[in-house]
Amino acid sequence: MTKVAELTRPEVVRMWTIQDVSEFLGVPVKTLYDWRTKDYGPVGIRVGRYIRYEHEDVYAWVASQKRKAA
């Protein structure tokens, strides 16, 4: 199996960058950084000096916001 094939297996999913989450949610990157300081927003993971998000965590956070609004 090649490296590309290994990375495209269903169980191997690329984590989202803060820019990815910003685009997905339609909010500025700065807002996501501000939310992190206030323990708000989707859970991000620090990987070295970078913040990464698992897409399931972002979807779960959005779903929780929908429940709060109802």
JOUR-V999994 format. One record per residue. SS is DSSP state (H for helix, E for strand, - for the rest). PSI is psi in whole degrees, -180 to 180 (NA if undefined). D_LAST is the distance of its C-alpha to the last C-alpha in Angstrom with 1 decimal. Layout:
((SS,PSI,D_LAST) (SS,PSI,D_LAST))
This chain:
((-,138,47.4) (-,165,47.0) (H,-42,44.8) (H,-45,42.7) (H,-38,42.3) (H,-37,41.3) (H,-16,38.5) (-,4,37.1) (-,148,36.9) (-,-34,33.4) (-,-8,33.2) (-,109,34.2) (-,133,31.4) (-,137,31.8) (-,153,29.6) (E,143,27.8) (E,170,29.2) (H,-31,27.4) (H,-40,28.4) (H,-46,26.8) (H,-40,23.4) (H,-47,23.8) (H,-42,24.4) (H,-45,21.6) (H,-17,19.0) (-,32,20.9) (-,154,21.5) (-,152,25.0) (H,-42,26.7) (H,-38,27.4) (H,-42,23.7) (H,-42,23.4) (H,-41,26.5) (H,-44,25.1) (H,-40,21.9) (H,-38,24.3) (H,-19,26.2) (-,11,23.1) (-,45,21.9) (-,162,18.7) (-,178,18.0) (-,152,19.0) (-,126,22.0) (-,153,25.3) (E,130,28.7) (E,124,31.8) (E,97,34.6) (-,-124,37.6) (-,9,36.8) (E,154,33.9) (E,130,30.2) (E,152,29.0) (E,140,25.7) (-,132,25.2) (H,-31,23.1) (H,-37,21.3) (H,-39,20.2) (H,-46,18.9) (H,-42,16.9) (H,-41,15.6) (H,-43,14.6) (H,-44,12.7) (H,-39,10.9) (H,-33,10.1) (H,-36,8.8) (H,-40,6.4) (H,-39,5.3) (H,-34,5.5) (H,-20,3.8) (-,NA,0.0))
